[in-house]
Amino acid sequence: QVQLVESGGGLVQPGGSLRLTCAASGPHFAIAGLVSWYRQVPGKQREWVASIGGGGPRYSDAVEGRFTISRDIRAKLVHLQMDSLRTEDTGVYFCYYPPRYWGQGTQVTVSS
C-alpha cells in the first residue's frame, strides 16, 4: 500500500507563487520511482502537470518554465513549486504514484 498526502494549496493572486508538497508513505512506495502531479477543475478531465522519475523531471506545455518539480529522498517528499501563477492554473492538485495511488488533493485558487 501507498499513502499520499498533499498540502500547500491556497488562494493566490495572478503572478504569485505556491509550493505544493506530496508526503508519501507505505511499504510499496519507492521515492526513486515515478511520481506525478495532476490537476482537475470541475467538469473537466484530470490533467497531467509534471512528473519526476528516473528520466528526470517532465512538464506539460501549460506549465513548462513556470513550475518546478523536485523531491526530498530522505523525507519521501515531492514538491511542486509553482511560480507566475495564472487564473487557468486554478484547480485541485493531486499527487499520483502508479499504478493506482492518488492523494486526496489540495485546492489551488488563482484569483485577484
Kinemage of the C-alpha trace (Angstrom):
@kinemage 1
@onewidth
@group {chain A} dominant
@subgroup {mainchain}
@vectorlist {calphas} color= white
{ca gln a 1} P 0.000 0.000 0.000
{ca val a 2} L 0.945 3.629 -0.583
{ca gln a 3} L -0.429 6.719 1.140
{ca leu a 4} L -0.097 10.161 -0.434
{ca val a 5} L -0.977 13.396 1.338
{ca glu a 6} L -0.867 16.745 -0.463
{ca ser a 7} L -0.523 20.123 1.218
{ca gly a 8} L 0.335 23.718 0.370
{ca gly a 9} L -2.658 24.795 -1.644
{ca gly a 10} L -4.431 28.095 -1.128
{ca leu a 11} L -5.556 31.366 -2.643
{ca val a 12} L -3.007 33.452 -4.519
{ca gln a 13} L -3.137 36.403 -6.879
{ca pro a 14} L -2.103 36.072 -10.529
{ca gly a 15} L 1.658 36.249 -10.810
{ca gly a 16} L 2.122 34.798 -7.354
{ca ser a 17} L 3.682 31.560 -6.174
{ca leu a 18} L 2.744 28.466 -4.200
{ca arg a 19} L 4.673 25.385 -3.194
{ca leu a 20} L 2.790 22.107 -3.017
{ca thr a 21} L 4.101 19.091 -1.143
{ca cys a 22} L 3.246 15.421 -1.503
{ca ala a 23} L 4.170 13.306 1.517
{ca ala a 24} L 4.403 9.625 0.681
{ca ser a 25} L 4.479 6.566 2.882
{ca gly a 26} L 3.802 2.857 2.767
{ca pro a 27} L 5.730 -0.333 2.088
{ca his a 28} L 5.152 -0.207 -1.668
{ca phe a 29} L 6.434 3.322 -2.172
{ca ala a 30} L 9.871 3.928 -3.674
{ca ile a 31} L 10.929 7.588 -3.693
{ca ala a 32} L 13.143 6.907 -6.685
{ca gly a 33} L 10.125 5.805 -8.683
{ca leu a 34} L 7.899 7.922 -10.902
{ca val a 35} L 5.767 10.434 -9.002
{ca ser a 36} L 3.433 12.827 -10.789
{ca trp a 37} L 1.221 15.821 -10.181
{ca tyr a 38} L -2.152 16.170 -11.853
{ca arg a 39} L -4.838 18.810 -11.577
{ca gln a 40} L -8.562 18.906 -12.148
{ca val a 41} L -11.278 21.521 -12.455
{ca pro a 42} L -14.998 20.747 -12.206
{ca gly a 43} L -16.419 19.388 -15.430
{ca lys a 44} L -13.032 18.590 -16.950
{ca gln a 45} L -10.794 15.555 -17.058
{ca arg a 46} L -7.852 15.288 -14.740
{ca glu a 47} L -4.819 16.864 -16.440
{ca trp a 48} L -1.205 15.790 -16.112
{ca val a 49} L 1.057 18.592 -14.857
{ca ala a 50} L 4.515 17.234 -14.093
{ca ser a 51} L 6.451 14.077 -13.254
{ca ile a 52} L 9.752 13.194 -11.691
{ca gly a 53} L 11.470 9.840 -12.006
{ca gly a 54} L 14.472 8.086 -13.405
{ca gly a 55} L 14.406 10.094 -16.608
{ca gly a 56} L 14.408 13.456 -14.867
{ca pro a 57} L 11.604 15.987 -14.495
{ca arg a 58} L 8.983 16.458 -17.206
{ca tyr a 59} L 6.319 19.115 -17.563
{ca ser a 60} L 3.192 19.732 -19.539
{ca asp a 61} L 3.357 22.528 -22.097
{ca ala a 62} L 0.918 24.519 -19.956
{ca val a 63} L 3.351 24.801 -17.030
{ca glu a 64} L 6.787 24.417 -18.643
{ca gly a 65} L 9.077 27.207 -17.470
{ca arg a 66} L 6.813 28.220 -14.560
{ca phe a 67} L 6.584 25.083 -12.389
{ca thr a 68} L 9.400 23.033 -10.903
{ca ile a 69} L 9.050 19.511 -9.541
{ca ser a 70} L 11.596 18.178 -7.065
{ca arg a 71} L 11.923 15.525 -4.389
{ca asp a 72} L 13.464 15.066 -0.977
{ca ile a 73} L 14.553 11.444 -0.985
{ca arg a 74} L 15.266 11.190 2.727
{ca ala a 75} L 11.933 12.705 3.758
{ca lys a 76} L 9.954 10.984 0.969
{ca leu a 77} L 8.509 14.287 -0.204
{ca val a 78} L 7.773 15.511 -3.695
{ca his a 79} L 7.369 19.255 -4.162
{ca leu a 80} L 5.775 21.305 -6.902
{ca gln a 81} L 6.996 24.899 -6.917
{ca met a 82} L 4.517 26.974 -8.886
{ca asp a 83} L 5.572 30.451 -9.998
{ca ser a 84} L 3.985 33.057 -12.249
{ca leu a 85} L 0.598 31.567 -11.493
{ca arg a 86} L -2.303 32.262 -13.812
{ca thr a 87} L -6.043 32.066 -13.302
{ca glu a 88} L -6.127 28.982 -15.527
{ca asp a 89} L -3.886 27.165 -13.026
{ca thr a 90} L -6.834 27.038 -10.626
{ca gly a 91} L -7.889 23.522 -9.695
{ca val a 92} L -7.446 20.648 -7.294
{ca tyr a 93} L -3.913 19.292 -7.463
{ca phe a 94} L -3.311 15.603 -6.900
{ca cys a 95} L -0.211 13.538 -6.303
{ca tyr a 96} L -0.076 10.199 -8.145
{ca tyr a 97} L 2.056 7.085 -7.761
{ca pro a 98} L 1.475 4.258 -10.233
{ca pro a 99} L -0.326 2.080 -10.766
{ca arg a 100} L -3.321 3.335 -8.791
{ca tyr a 101} L -2.406 5.528 -5.821
{ca trp a 102} L -3.823 9.054 -5.551
{ca gly a 103} L -3.782 11.593 -2.764
{ca gln a 104} L -6.891 13.442 -1.627
{ca gly a 105} L -5.885 16.642 -3.430
{ca thr a 106} L -5.212 20.220 -2.425
{ca gln a 107} L -7.111 23.220 -3.783
{ca val a 108} L -5.235 25.950 -5.641
{ca thr a 109} L -7.135 29.109 -6.489
{ca val a 110} L -5.526 31.872 -8.532
{ca ser a 111} L -7.681 34.959 -8.441
{ca ser a 112} L -7.443 38.681 -7.937
